[in-house]
Amino acid sequence: MDQYDLSFIIIVNNKCPLYKLGDEFRLSGRSLSLMGKSTCMTLMDDIRLMLALYNNAEKRKSGEDDFIQLFNCNGKKTGCDGVIRLRCQREKRLDAASIAKREREYAAVAKELKHFPIFRKLSETQIKDIVSYFRFKQFAQNQIILNKNDPGVKLYIILSGNVEVLGDFGMSIASLVRGDVFGEMSLLTGNPVSSTVRAVEKSRIMYVNGNYFRVILNRFPVLQMYFAQLLVERLAKSNNERARQFSSGMAGSLTEITPAELIQTLNTTQKTGVLHLNLSRGNARVSVREGEIVKVLYGSLAGEPAFFAVLKEDSGSFKFEPGLSNSEMNAEKIGDFMYLLMEGLNRIDEDEVKTDSA
């Protein structure tokens, strides 16, 4: 008869004081591993009840390999403000031959990974130990690996292929290749994923859940230094790339940024150039010199009326091109920037009040 281990993975977390989204616990035989986490007696009792249900299901459905059960903890009933939802899934326990085969695969991967920057200061034995926490997955060309604002629950390492990090407006702000890692920022800070990550070509990637990632960091302090340095380098590179792209031109959709935010960004960064917009009533053109507005055209409107009309738009596309004509470089600004911006926003508010009153 086949033997199984059980895994309990947190798939929803609502203010739990002890555990995080993506944390995983494993039951093997009579041993439950909390992966270094604190023990919650309420959760332990919930797992005990789940095991009773599992055993009953085993008696009724002997031989099925796809047992999956979802359940909530009973924290509210014991006075805890937090609630988590877990997925209980069984995994077939490997026999001796399968374990030996897996060990050979880990050894082969460890030898390959020894040349990756993240593992250079570790021995092959240590890398082999770390690899045992990881899983492997193929991603197709253009497949999204991470979505912006998703909870960060995994660390990824690229084994082959190429992926790109997408910033605001869908622009590529970084390219990652074999040996590079991503997903670490949200794991270390607890913040949601800050950028979308997409496979540029067919890519093979290894990944580890957040709870195992923290265990690995605790066991191998040299990796803590690696990630601290990586975060500093990546932040500087990302900022430089954004500045380069902005200076050379940018494009995007007004569903991702409002006209007011877009124009304020041009003012704050003191850009000189033309903002072309494709809006509901046609094309608009906003010329800025060192962040100050010197010319606005929108349909039959020009100057301040055109600027206020542009601010009211909430859909369309835009493209910024650096550089102005000689006449625009010498033109007077159409008004004080902060006055124009605040007056435009006030008019938007007034329109909303009129709409609500109608």
N, C-alpha and C positions, 0 to 999 in steps of 0.2 A: 504493500500500500504506500502511495506517495506521501511524503511529509511536507508540511508547509510552514513557513514563517509568516508573520503578519506585520504589516506596516500601518501606522496611524499618521496621517498627514493632515496638518491644519490647512483647510482651504478657505475658511472665512474667519476673520479675527475682529471682534468688536470690543475693544478696550480691555483685553485680557492683560493683567499685570505681570504675568510670568512668561508667556510664550509669544512668538511672532508668527505671522503668516508664513507658511512654507515649512515650519518646523516639523520634523518627522521623528517618530518614535518607533522602535522595532522590538517585536516580541519573537524570541527564538526559544522554543521549548518552554521552560518556566521562567526564563529571564527576560525582563523588559528593560531595554536601554533607553534612557532619557537624553542621551548624548550630552551629558554635562549640565542639563537644565535642572532647575529646582523641582522638587516633588510637590504636586498639587494633589491632596488626598481626594478632593472631589473628582478630579480627572481619573485618578486611579480606580475609584469606585465605578465611574462611567465605563472605563475600559473593561473592568471585571464583568459588568452587565453585558457589554458587547460580546465578550468571550462566551458568555452563556448563550447568547443568541446565535453566535457563530457555531458553537458545538451542536445546538439543536438543528441548525441549517445543515450541518455536516451529516447528521443522522438521516435527514430527509432527502438530501441531494448529494449523496455520496458519489464522489468521482468528478464533480464539476470543478473546473479550474478557474472560473471567472468570478468568484465571490467578491462582491464589492458592497460595502454598507456605509451609508452616511448617517451621522448622528451628531447632536449638539451636546455640549457639556451641560451639567446642571448647576452651574455657578450661581445663577440667580436664586435658586432655591436655598443656597447655603450662605447668602448674603454678599456674594461677590458681584460687582458691577459689570464684570466682563463676561463675554460669551464667545466660545469658539465652536466651529463646526469642523468635524474631522471626517476623512474618508478612510475607512478600514479596508485594506486590500491584502489578499494573501499572495505569497510568492513561493513558488515551488522550491523546496530545499534541495540543494545540489548534492548529488552523490559524490563519492570519492573521486571517480574518474572525471566528472565535470569540474570539480574543484581544482584538480590538477591541471586541466586544460585551461581554466580561467587564470590560474597562477602563471602559466606559460605566456598567456596573452598579456597579462599585466607586466611581466618582465620585459617582453618585447616592446611594449609601449613606453615603459620607463626608460629603456635604453634610448629610444627616439627622443623622449622629452628632455633628456639630460642636456641637450643643446638649446632648449628654450630659455629665454632670459629669466623667467620666473623660477626655474628650477636649477640654475647654474651652480648655486652654492649648496645644493643638496646632493647626497649620494644616490646611486641607483636604488639601493635598498629603501631609502627614505621616500624616493619618488614612487616606487612600487607600492609602498604603504599608502601614500596619498592617492594614487590612481584608483585604489580599491573603493574610494568614496565616490568616484565619478561615474557618469553614464555617457554614452556616445550617441550622436544623432546626425543624420544627413539632412541638410537644408538645400532646397532647390533654388535655382537662380531667381532672384527678385522676391524670394520668400521672406516675410517679416519674421525676425527672431524675437525682437523686443518692441513693444509699443510705448511711446511716450506716455507718462502718467500711470503706467501699470505698476503694481507693487513689485519691488525688487526682491526676488526670492532665490535667484541663482547666479552663480559665477560661471562664465563661459571662457573656454580657451580654444583658439582656432588651430585645428590640426592640419587642415588643407583648405584652399580656397581663398576668398576675399570677401569681406563685408564692409559696409559703409555706415557711418554714423550720420543721421540726418538731423539737422538743426531746424530752426524756424523757417517756415515757408518751404519745407521739403528740400532745402539745399544740403548737399553733402559737406560736412565740416571735418570729417576725418575718414581715412581709409585704414582698415586693419587687415593684417595678413597672418600667415602661419606663425604661430608662437605668441601672437598678441592675445590679450585678455580683455574682457569687457563685462559690465554688470556689477563691478566691484563698488562703484560709487554709492549706489542705492543700498547695497548690503552693509557698507560701513557706516553710512549716515542714517539709514532708516527712512530716507526720503523716497518718494516714487521715482521711477525711471525718468531721467531728464531728457532723453533723446530716443527717437526710433532707430533701431538697428536693422539693416536689411542685407541679405546675402546678394552680392553683386554677381556671383557665379555659384555653381554647385560647390557647397562647402561642408566639410566634416568637422564637427565641433564636439568637444567634451564639456560636460557641465556638472556642477555639484550644487545641491540644495543649500540654502543659507545656514541651516543648523550644522551641517557637516563642514561648511566653510569656516564657521567659528571654531569648531573643534580642531580643524587643521591649523588655524592661526595660533591657537593656544599651544598646540603640540610642537610647532615649528616657528619660533620667534623670528627667525631670519626672514620669513615671509611677511611678517608685520612691517619690517623695514622696507621690503620690496614694494609693498602696496602704498606705504606712506610716500615713498619717492615717486611712484607711478602717478599718484593723485596730483602731486605738485606739477610734474611734467605734463600730464594730460590737460590740466586746467590752463597752463600757459600756452600750450599748442592750440587748444580750442579757441582761446581768446584771440590769438594771432590770426588764426584762420578766418574767424568771423570778421575781424577788422579788414583783412585782405579782400574778402568777398564783398564787403560793404563798399569798400573804396573802388572796386572794379565794376560794381553793378550788382543789383539784386532784383529778384522778382518773386511774386507770390500771390496769395489770394487774400481778399479782405475778410474772409471767414476766419482767418487765423490772426489777424491784427486789424484794428479799426483804423480809419484814416487819421483820426486824431493821434493815436499812438504812433502811427507810422511817421507823420509829419513832425511830431515831438521828438522822435528818435533822430530825424535828420537835423533838427535844431540842436539837440544836445550834443551830437557828434560833429556839429559845425560842417556839414557836408555842403558841397557845391555841385549842382547838377540839376537834372530835370526828372521829376517824378511823373511818369506817364500812367494814367489810370483808364481802365475800360469799365465804365459805370452804366447804370440803368438808362441814363439819358444820352449816352454817347461817350466820347472820349474826353478826358480832362488832362490838363497839363499844369503842373505846379513847379515853378522855377525857384530854386533856393541858392543863395550865395552865403557861404559860411553859416548856414542854418537859418538865415533870414529870408523871408518870402519876398521876392521881387516881382513875380508875375504869376497870375492864375487865370486859366481859361477853362470854361466848362460849358459846352454847347454855345448858346448865345450870350452867356454871362462872362464877365471879366472882373478882375480885381476882388474886392471884398465879397460881393454877392456870390461870385463863383466859388470863393474859398469856403464860405458858409454852406453852400449847397453841396460841396464835396464832402464836408465833415458829416453831413446827414446820411450819406450812403453807407449801407451795411453789407453790400455784396459787390462782387466784381474782382478784377485782377489789377496788379500794378507791376511796374518795372522802373527801377531807378537807374539813370545813366549819368555818370559823372561828366562835368564840363558844361559851360554855358557859352553862348555867343557873346561877342564883344559888347553888343548893345545891352544885353542882360547883365553882364559883369559891371556895367557902369550905371545901371538903372537904380532908381530910388526904391527902397523897400515899400511895400504897399501899406505898411503899418507896423506898430510894435507887435512882436510875435506873441507875447503873453496876452495882450489885449485881444488879438485876433482869435487865439485859441479859446480863451475864456468866454468871449462873446459868442463864438460858434457853439460851444458846449451849452451855454445858457439858452440859445435858440432851440437846440435839440430838446432840452428839458421842457421848454415852453410848449413845443409841439406835442410832446408826450402827454403833458397835462391836458391840452386841448383835446387830444384823442381820447383820454380816459374820461373826460367830462361829456363827450359827445354821446 
